[in-house]
Amino acid sequence: MADPLADGASERIQSGTEASGSSIRYVQYTDENDLPIVMDLVDKELSEPYSIFTYRYFLHQWPHLCFISYDGDKPFGTVVCKMDLHRERMRGYVAMLVVDKAYRGKRVGSELVKMAISEMVKGGCEEVMLEAEVVNTGALRLYQGLGFVRDKRLHRYYLNGVDAYRLKLLLKLSEARLAEPAAAAETGGDGGAEVATDMIA
Ligand SMILES: CC(C)(COP(=O)(O)OP(=O)(O)OC[C@H]1O[C@@H](n2cnc3c(N)ncnc32)[C@H](O)[C@@H]1OP(=O)(O)O)[C@@H](O)C(=O)NCCC(=O)NCCS
């Protein structure tokens, strides 16, 4: 079987912005060399402990849906996602998102999620799901800003006993996108994901 990481590495996405004197870059996950970087960032920030098998589950199958933000050579943020069929529709899922405390409030978290969603759109996803703690106002605000809406409340979803909101973002159907190139192009001006808030349920 072909190595699923090989293609991703050759088509690796990189983008950069200059912000307040520092150079912030966004780099797509490449291979196992990036795994400790992602694990360190996530383990430091999330309440939920993940095993290396969980990380490998996501990163081996969907390396193109993981991005790492760097300040120079220093990694400081990451997003880990997946996408698969759900009731005959492609569905994206944001599994992990963290930004180091020193870099928060600069829209890096939003940018990481937008880059992952952009890849999901390319892969034909029609919706994106995720869960966030009901007390995590920062994450809820970030996702609300990207057009996510609350789908349901999950009682004691996390190991720490906290409830979660399941959040959902509906994306334009890929077929509609192909049929209406002008409409699809109108949201793609900033290089980020084409997030269609007009399709939210
Ligand atoms: C949640 C997290 C990723 C946000 O990263 P970030 O880079 O600071 O987020 P952004 O700068 O893109 O913020 C996007 C929006 O959310 C708001 N926001 C972010 N953190 C906030 C906070 N703690 N309180 C209130 N609003 C917050 C921003 O003000 C911004 O709102 P605006 O669009 O109205 O201006 C970061 O705080 C983090 O890593 N937290 C710990 C891990 C975590 O909770 N991950 C999410 C799991 S679901």
The ligand as a Tripos MOL2 file, in Angstrom:
@<TRIPOS>MOLECULE
LIG
   48    50     1     0     0
SMALL
NO_CHARGES

@<TRIPOS>ATOM
      1 C1         -9.3440   28.6680   21.8340 C.3       1 LIG1
      2 C2         -8.0090   29.1200   21.2560 C.3       1 LIG1
      3 C3         -7.5290   28.1100   20.2350 C.3       1 LIG1
      4 C4         -8.2120   30.4960   20.5880 C.3       1 LIG1
      5 O1         -7.0370   30.8390   19.8540 O.3       1 LIG1
      6 P1         -6.7490   32.3630   19.4150 P.3       1 LIG1
      7 O2         -5.6750   32.3290   18.3870 O.co2     1 LIG1
      8 O3         -6.5230   33.2070   20.6000 O.co2     1 LIG1
      9 O4         -8.1570   32.7550   18.7670 O.3       1 LIG1
     10 P2         -8.4500   33.9610   17.7500 P.3       1 LIG1
     11 O5         -7.4660   35.0480   17.9670 O.co2     1 LIG1
     12 O6         -8.5410   33.3980   16.3770 O.co2     1 LIG1
     13 O7         -9.8840   34.4490   18.2690 O.3       1 LIG1
     14 C5        -11.0570   34.3390   17.5200 C.3       1 LIG1
     15 C6        -12.1870   35.0270   18.2560 C.3       1 LIG1
     16 O8        -12.4010   34.3990   19.5220 O.3       1 LIG1
     17 C7        -12.2380   35.3670   20.5690 C.3       1 LIG1
     18 N1        -11.5670   34.7470   21.6920 N.ar      1 LIG1
     19 C8        -10.4930   33.9240   21.6430 C.ar      1 LIG1
     20 N2        -10.1480   33.5530   22.8960 N.ar      1 LIG1
     21 C9        -11.0220   34.2020   23.7360 C.ar      1 LIG1
     22 C10       -11.1950   34.2210   25.1430 C.ar      1 LIG1
     23 N3        -10.3920   33.5120   25.9600 N.pl3     1 LIG1
     24 N4        -12.2200   34.9460   25.6490 N.ar      1 LIG1
     25 C11       -13.0490   35.6370   24.8410 C.ar      1 LIG1
     26 N5        -12.9410   35.6610   23.4930 N.ar      1 LIG1
     27 C12       -11.9330   34.9430   22.9510 C.ar      1 LIG1
     28 C13       -11.3870   36.4520   19.9680 C.3       1 LIG1
     29 O9        -11.5820   37.6810   20.6560 O.3       1 LIG1
     30 C14       -11.9210   36.4950   18.5770 C.3       1 LIG1
     31 O10       -13.1780   37.1350   18.6030 O.3       1 LIG1
     32 P3        -13.6120   38.2090   17.5100 P.3       1 LIG1
     33 O11       -13.7150   37.4240   16.2220 O.co2     1 LIG1
     34 O12       -14.9230   38.7050   18.0000 O.co2     1 LIG1
     35 O13       -12.5240   39.2200   17.4870 O.co2     1 LIG1
     36 C15        -6.9380   29.2830   22.3780 C.3       1 LIG1
     37 O14        -7.4510   30.1210   23.3850 O.3       1 LIG1
     38 C16        -6.5060   27.9750   23.0140 C.2       1 LIG1
     39 O15        -5.5650   27.3280   22.5380 O.2       1 LIG1
     40 N6         -7.1680   27.5810   24.1160 N.am      1 LIG1
     41 C17        -6.8230   26.3380   24.8180 C.3       1 LIG1
     42 C18        -7.1820   25.1030   24.0080 C.3       1 LIG1
     43 C19        -8.6460   25.1010   23.5970 C.2       1 LIG1
     44 O16        -9.5270   25.4590   24.3720 O.2       1 LIG1
     45 N7         -8.8970   24.6460   22.3520 N.am      1 LIG1
     46 C20       -10.2380   24.5500   21.7950 C.3       1 LIG1
     47 C21       -10.8240   23.2080   22.0640 C.3       1 LIG1
     48 S1        -12.4390   23.0850   21.3500 S.3       1 LIG1
@<TRIPOS>BOND
     1     1     2 1
     2     2     3 1
     3     2     4 1
     4     2    36 1
     5     4     5 1
     6     5     6 1
     7     6     7 2
     8     6     8 1
     9     6     9 1
    10     9    10 1
    11    10    11 2
    12    10    12 1
    13    10    13 1
    14    13    14 1
    15    14    15 1
    16    15    16 1
    17    15    30 1
    18    16    17 1
    19    17    18 1
    20    17    28 1
    21    18    19 ar
    22    18    27 ar
    23    19    20 ar
    24    20    21 ar
    25    21    22 ar
    26    21    27 ar
    27    22    23 1
    28    22    24 ar
    29    24    25 ar
    30    25    26 ar
    31    26    27 ar
    32    28    29 1
    33    28    30 1
    34    30    31 1
    35    31    32 1
    36    32    33 2
    37    32    34 1
    38    32    35 1
    39    36    37 1
    40    36    38 1
    41    38    39 2
    42    38    40 1
    43    40    41 1
    44    41    42 1
    45    42    43 1
    46    43    44 2
    47    43    45 1
    48    45    46 1
    49    46    47 1
    50    47    48 1
@<TRIPOS>SUBSTRUCTURE
     1 LIG1         1 GROUP 0 **** ****
